[in-house]
Structure formats: C-alpha cells, structure tokens
Amino acid sequence: MFKDVLASIAGIDVVPIVLLCLFVVFFSLMIAYVLKIDKNAIKRYAELPFEKPVSPLKRGE
C-alpha cells in the first residue's frame, strides 16, 4: 500500500538522495567540530552539570 502511494508522488526518487547527502554533511561537520574543539573546552563542558552556581538567585530581592 505505501509503495503505491509513494510511487505515485512525482519526484519522490530524489528525496532519499537529498536526505543521504544531508546526513553525510551533518555528521561530517560534527566530526570536524569534535576533532577541532579545544580539549580544555571539553573538560569544562564535562564539569558543567556538577558546578555549583557562583551566586544563586534569591527570590524577593
């Protein structure tokens, strides 16, 4: 059933190629970013969830 519906759409054969290209470009950029990022920044990002706030917000002031 789905094959018949998708086969009737004009230009549907281009969609998988475009999506594959977007997938490859996105992950290539992510790999390049990860390889290029500073190692100290990675350590800082890893510690973010465990840091205590410098000055906690106080309500009513």
N, C-alpha and C positions, 0 to 999 in steps of 0.2 A: 504494500500500500504506500509506504513512504517513498519507495523508489519511483513509483509512478508520479507522485506529487512533485518530487524534486526534479525528475526528468522533464517535467512539463514547464519548469521555470527557465526562461531564456537567460543565458549567460551563467548558469549555475556551475559550469565546469571551471570557471575562473576562480571561484571562491576558495576551494582548497589550496590552490597555488598561492593566492594572496595571504591566506592565513598561515601557511607554512613559512612564507617569507617574513611575515610579522613576528612569528615565533622565533625564527633564527636570528633576526635583527635584535629583538628584545634580549634574548639570552646572551648573545654576543656582547651587547653593550653592558649587561650585568657582569659578565665575566671580566671584561676590560676594567670596569669600575672596581671590582673586588681586587684585582691584581694591582691596580694603580693606587688604591687608597693607602694612606699612611698607617703604619702598624700601631702608632700611638693612638690614633683616632679609633681604631678597632678596640683597643683596651679601654678607652674612655667610654665607648658605646656599650661595652660589656658590663661596665660598672654602673651605668645609669640607673637601672632598676633598684640598686642597693644603696644608692647615696641618700643621705638624709638632707632634707631641704635646708638651705642656709638660714632663711628667715621664714618660718611658717606663717601663713596668712591667718590673721586673727580677725574674727568677725566682731562687728560692732565698734570698730575704731575708725 
